[in-house]
Amino acid sequence: MKRVIFVKDLEYAYPDGTVALRGVNFEVSEGECVAILGPNGAGKSTLLLHLNGILQGKGEVEVLGMKINKENLREIRRKVGMVFQNPDDQLFSLTVFDDVAFGPINLGLEAEEVERRVKEALSLLGLEGYEERMPRHLSFGEKKKVAIATALAMKPEILVLDEPTSNLDPKARRELIELIRRLDMTKVIATHDIELAAELCDHIAIMFDGRIVKDGGPELLHEEEELEAFGLEAPTLVKLLRRLGLQPKTRLDDAVSLLKSK
């Protein structure tokens, strides 16, 4: 598979001296849905901010064959859509249309193409008719969707999401998970939501103390003791099946098929 993200020996310290990344090595292949898991302070958000050059630390970061540097930043930011944890950090215009149109306008696109992209992005998120709504009057879940729409309007090849389900009620969380599932592109998700990772992701990376300490497939979510050592819990299905003496599964359909076969 084609490699679309390559990170080697990445280190980063904030201006106050806080060390956030301590030699991160990380790769993502085209089409993968990747979950970056870890406790607060592990470095997840800091790593994401390096993937489109918002932060630039020591080490090597390459995205879609381009090194993160001044010459490539504009193109990289066009191709890597970033969705922040708090949508209020991303939405600053008077209307939803203006927020979603901001990126395409800055690409120099014609007004007709800008409008087409806005409508298409909002439609993908189930937000038809929201163009003239004021973002500050939306629910938190609706704001999250609009923030994703601002990224999708840029037609990115990679979508990067920081804690997409945080602070959502169960209905809004389920809707957002299904929306993310339907997006046909490479996705990198930093999250505490291990159930989301179990449902959506085929590549799991676990961060702890500024390093990626585990990197592999969904089977990493079967390792209860190791997950606990890194401040995480195994998915509910894994714990249930293990306590029944059965082979752990992370997807509900797989667990149902296993139980029916017994």
C-alpha positions as CSV (number, residue, x, y, z in Angstrom):
1,M,0.0,0.0,0.0
2,K,1.1,3.6,-0.7
3,R,2.6,5.4,2.3
4,V,0.9,8.8,2.8
5,I,2.3,9.8,6.2
6,F,5.9,9.2,7.4
7,V,7.2,10.5,10.7
8,K,10.7,9.7,11.9
9,D,12.4,10.6,15.2
10,L,10.0,13.5,15.8
11,E,10.6,15.6,18.9
12,Y,8.8,18.7,20.1
13,A,8.9,20.9,23.2
14,Y,6.6,23.8,23.9
15,P,8.0,27.3,24.6
16,D,7.5,26.7,28.4
17,G,9.8,23.7,28.2
18,T,7.2,21.0,28.3
19,V,8.4,18.1,26.2
20,A,5.5,16.7,24.2
21,L,7.1,14.4,21.7
22,R,10.1,12.2,22.4
23,G,11.2,10.6,19.1
24,V,8.0,9.6,17.5
25,N,8.1,7.1,14.6
26,F,4.8,6.6,12.7
27,E,3.6,5.6,9.2
28,V,0.1,5.6,7.6
29,S,-0.9,3.9,4.4
30,E,-3.4,5.2,1.9
31,G,-7.0,4.4,2.8
32,E,-6.3,3.5,6.4
33,C,-8.4,4.6,9.3
34,V,-5.9,5.1,12.1
35,A,-6.7,5.6,15.8
36,I,-4.1,7.3,18.0
37,L,-4.9,6.3,21.5
38,G,-3.4,7.5,24.8
39,P,-4.1,9.3,28.1
40,N,-4.2,13.0,28.5
41,G,-0.7,14.5,28.0
42,A,0.5,11.5,25.8
43,G,1.2,13.8,22.9
44,K,-1.7,12.9,20.6
45,S,-2.8,16.4,19.7
46,T,0.7,17.6,19.3
47,L,1.5,14.9,16.8
48,L,-1.6,15.7,14.8
49,L,-0.6,19.4,14.6
50,H,2.6,18.3,12.9
51,L,0.7,16.6,10.1
52,N,-0.2,19.9,8.3
53,G,2.7,22.0,9.7
54,I,0.8,24.0,12.4
55,L,3.7,22.8,14.6
56,Q,7.2,21.9,13.3
57,G,9.5,20.1,15.6
58,K,12.9,18.3,15.2
59,G,12.9,15.2,13.1
60,E,11.3,14.2,9.8
61,V,7.6,14.6,8.7
62,E,6.5,13.7,5.2
63,V,3.0,13.9,4.0
64,L,1.9,12.6,0.5
65,G,5.5,12.5,-0.5
66,M,6.1,16.1,0.5
67,K,8.3,17.2,3.4
68,I,6.8,19.6,5.9
69,N,8.5,22.9,5.0
70,K,7.7,26.4,4.0
71,E,7.6,25.6,0.3
72,N,5.1,22.8,0.7
73,L,2.9,24.1,3.4
74,R,0.1,25.5,1.2
75,E,-0.2,22.3,-0.8
76,I,-0.1,20.1,2.3
77,R,-2.8,22.1,4.1
78,R,-5.0,21.8,1.1
79,K,-4.6,18.0,1.1
80,V,-4.7,17.4,4.9
81,G,-8.0,18.4,6.5
82,M,-7.7,19.2,10.2
83,V,-10.6,19.1,12.6
84,F,-9.9,20.4,16.1
85,Q,-11.3,19.0,19.3
86,N,-13.2,22.1,20.1
87,P,-15.2,23.3,17.1
88,D,-15.3,26.9,18.5
89,D,-11.6,27.0,17.6
90,Q,-12.5,26.4,14.0
91,L,-15.7,28.3,13.4
92,F,-15.4,32.1,13.4
93,S,-17.7,33.5,10.7
94,L,-21.3,34.8,11.0
95,T,-22.8,32.0,9.0
96,V,-22.2,28.3,8.4
97,F,-21.8,29.1,4.7
98,D,-19.0,31.6,5.3
99,D,-17.2,29.2,7.6
100,V,-17.3,26.3,5.1
101,A,-16.5,28.6,2.2
102,F,-13.5,30.1,3.8
103,G,-11.0,27.5,2.7
104,P,-12.2,27.2,-0.9
105,I,-12.2,31.0,-1.3
106,N,-8.6,31.1,-0.1
107,L,-7.7,28.6,-2.8
108,G,-8.8,31.2,-5.3
109,L,-11.8,29.1,-6.6
110,E,-14.6,30.7,-8.6
111,A,-17.8,31.6,-6.7
112,E,-19.8,28.9,-8.4
113,E,-17.2,26.2,-7.4
114,V,-17.1,27.5,-3.9
115,E,-20.9,27.3,-3.6
116,R,-20.8,23.8,-5.0
117,R,-18.2,22.6,-2.5
118,V,-20.1,24.1,0.4
119,K,-23.4,22.5,-0.5
120,E,-21.6,19.1,-1.2
121,A,-19.8,19.2,2.2
122,L,-22.9,20.2,4.1
123,S,-24.9,17.5,2.4
124,L,-22.4,14.8,3.3
125,L,-22.8,15.8,7.0
126,G,-26.6,16.0,6.8
127,L,-26.6,19.8,7.2
128,E,-28.6,20.8,4.1
129,G,-30.3,24.1,4.7
130,Y,-27.8,25.2,7.4
131,E,-26.0,27.7,5.1
132,E,-27.4,30.8,6.7
133,R,-27.5,29.5,10.3
134,M,-25.2,31.2,12.8
135,P,-22.6,28.7,14.2
136,R,-22.8,30.2,17.7
137,H,-26.5,29.2,17.9
138,L,-25.9,25.5,16.9
139,S,-25.7,22.6,19.3
140,F,-22.2,21.2,20.1
141,G,-22.8,18.2,17.9
142,E,-23.9,20.4,15.0
143,K,-20.8,22.6,15.4
144,K,-18.7,19.4,15.2
145,K,-20.3,18.5,11.9
146,V,-19.8,22.0,10.5
147,A,-16.1,21.9,11.5
148,I,-15.8,18.6,9.6
149,A,-17.5,20.2,6.6
150,T,-15.0,23.1,6.6
151,A,-12.3,20.4,6.2
152,L,-14.2,18.4,3.5
153,A,-14.8,21.5,1.4
154,M,-11.1,21.6,0.7
155,K,-11.3,18.1,-0.9
156,P,-8.5,16.7,1.2
157,E,-6.8,13.4,0.7
158,I,-6.3,12.9,4.4
159,L,-8.7,13.9,7.2
160,V,-7.2,14.4,10.7
161,L,-9.6,14.5,13.6
162,D,-8.8,15.4,17.2
163,E,-11.2,13.8,19.8
164,P,-14.2,13.9,17.4
165,T,-16.7,12.4,19.9
166,S,-15.7,14.3,23.0
167,N,-18.5,16.1,24.8
168,L,-21.2,14.6,22.6
169,D,-24.4,13.0,23.8
170,P,-25.0,9.3,22.8
171,K,-27.2,10.2,19.8
172,A,-24.8,12.8,18.4
173,R,-21.8,10.5,19.1
174,R,-23.5,7.6,17.1
175,E,-24.3,10.0,14.2
176,L,-20.8,11.3,14.0
177,I,-19.2,7.8,14.1
178,E,-21.5,6.7,11.2
179,L,-20.6,9.9,9.3
180,I,-16.8,9.3,9.8
181,R,-17.3,5.6,8.7
182,R,-18.8,6.8,5.4
183,L,-16.0,9.1,4.4
184,D,-13.9,7.4,1.8
185,M,-10.4,8.7,2.5
186,T,-7.4,8.2,4.8
187,K,-8.4,9.1,8.3
188,V,-6.2,9.8,11.4
189,I,-8.1,10.1,14.6
190,A,-6.7,11.0,18.0
191,T,-9.2,9.8,20.7
192,H,-9.9,8.5,24.2
193,D,-12.9,6.8,22.7
194,I,-11.7,3.2,22.5
195,E,-15.1,2.0,21.4
196,L,-14.9,4.3,18.4
197,A,-11.4,3.0,17.6
198,A,-12.7,-0.6,17.8
199,E,-15.6,0.1,15.5
200,L,-13.8,2.2,12.8
201,C,-10.1,1.7,12.8
202,D,-7.9,-0.9,11.1
203,H,-4.7,0.6,12.4
204,I,-4.1,1.3,16.1
205,A,-1.2,3.4,17.5
206,I,-0.9,3.9,21.3
207,M,0.9,6.9,22.6
208,F,2.4,7.3,26.1
209,D,4.7,9.9,27.5
210,G,5.4,11.4,24.1
211,R,6.2,8.2,22.3
212,I,4.3,5.6,20.2
213,V,4.7,2.5,22.3
214,K,2.5,0.2,20.4
215,D,1.6,0.2,16.7
216,G,-0.4,-2.4,14.8
217,G,-3.8,-3.8,14.0
218,P,-7.1,-4.0,16.0
219,E,-5.7,-7.0,17.9
220,L,-3.8,-4.5,20.1
221,L,-7.2,-3.7,21.6
222,H,-7.3,-7.3,22.9
223,E,-4.4,-6.7,25.3
224,E,-6.2,-5.7,28.5
225,E,-3.3,-5.6,30.8
226,E,-1.0,-3.6,28.4
227,L,-3.8,-1.1,27.7
228,E,-4.3,-0.6,31.4
229,A,-0.6,0.0,31.8
230,F,-0.9,2.9,29.3
231,G,-4.0,4.4,31.0
232,L,-6.5,2.8,28.7
233,E,-9.3,0.2,28.9
234,A,-10.1,-2.6,26.5
235,P,-13.3,-2.3,24.5
236,T,-16.4,-3.7,26.3
237,L,-16.8,-6.5,23.7
238,V,-13.3,-7.6,24.3
239,K,-13.8,-7.7,28.1
240,L,-17.1,-9.5,27.8
241,L,-15.9,-12.2,25.4
242,R,-12.8,-12.9,27.4
243,R,-14.8,-13.3,30.6
244,L,-17.0,-15.8,28.7
245,G,-13.8,-17.7,27.8
246,L,-14.1,-16.8,24.1
247,Q,-11.8,-15.3,21.5
248,P,-11.8,-11.5,21.8
249,K,-13.5,-9.5,19.0
250,T,-13.6,-5.7,18.6
251,R,-16.5,-5.5,16.1
252,L,-20.1,-6.1,17.1
253,D,-21.0,-8.2,14.0
254,D,-17.9,-10.4,14.6
255,A,-18.9,-10.9,18.2
256,V,-22.5,-11.8,17.3
257,S,-21.3,-14.3,14.7
258,L,-19.0,-15.9,17.2
259,L,-21.7,-16.2,19.8
260,K,-24.2,-17.7,17.3
261,S,-21.6,-20.3,16.4
262,K,-21.4,-21.6,19.9
